[in-house]
């Protein structure tokens, strides 16, 4: 995986925001990556002021636009302490509660490893602007080699994972573990994932020195810009997290103040609202058609067997809920073409 391709795939503007930001960057310290892990003087607890002031693993995916919970603009405001960190969510509580069990299961599955035991906060010598919180560290009994272990839970199948023991993991997690290895000097990360139906799968990501160095250089640039008095704002994107961050940042209202926007943005405001109303009407129409023909069925599938959703009881009767697994539109299109050119279809035409 390359950083450049990752950015292209996401269709995000994650090149350095402006030449002025690049000029803020100082030469990165030359660091011995084989040095022993060093613990920080201050314990960095997620959500603390110390934690919020640094680049850490939880921020990296957001800075690169690869997070379901953040965005570059949101992380910019957080680094400047201009908005408050998110409060504890149900997902965070669930992950925290499940993490020890996932780690215990992983070390049971890999008895050749000893463990440091518990979360370890690490710093990289000469890097004052970042830290990493490693869920645990595995130690090979025969070789003494150490590995990062990052526990994840995905009970609803919200993320796309590849084959077990492959490095095919969600992009945001790839960024996170590369950061953890860049900071710690460890060169392999095991990611045990507790998925749907309480199934544990393990993925293995090795350190990519070239891409990790690119990543670290960009993160350093992002950090320096965020801490500058003349900081340049990251561009606005369509993420709900960017929208929430901006409306939180601009929380005050001066009732006598009027802002005049330009015609292009005014038209986009009108067109987007019209498109949203049309899209909502189309979604309701399709759901109504499916529910009408599905009768009492629980599961709805496509002709090729892909799940399209489930009928579930609600206070108003039933509702059509989307499938947990991602639907392949290409497979649907291919199946439709096959059906069009089937002998029976040609004869009927």
FENLINKA-V909364 format. One record per run of one state. SS is the DSSP state (H for helix, E for strand, C for the rest). FROM is the first residue (numbers start at 0). TO is the last residue. Records with the same first field share a line. If there is no record, write none. Layout:
SS = FROM-TO / FROM-TO
This chain:
C = 0-1 / 10-17 / 24-36 / 39-47 / 52-53 / 55-55 / 63-70 / 79-88 / 109-111 / 115-118 / 123-128 / 130-130 / 134-134 / 140-144 / 149-150 / 154-169 / 184-186 / 198-198 / 206-207 / 227-238 / 249-261 / 294-297 / 301-305 / 314-315 / 321-327 / 340-341 / 348-348
H = 2-9 / 18-23 / 48-51 / 56-62 / 71-78 / 89-108 / 170-183 / 195-197 / 208-226 / 239-248 / 262-293 / 328-339 / 342-347
E = 37-38 / 54-54 / 112-114 / 119-122 / 129-129 / 131-133 / 135-139 / 145-148 / 151-153 / 187-194 / 199-205 / 298-300 / 306-313 / 316-320
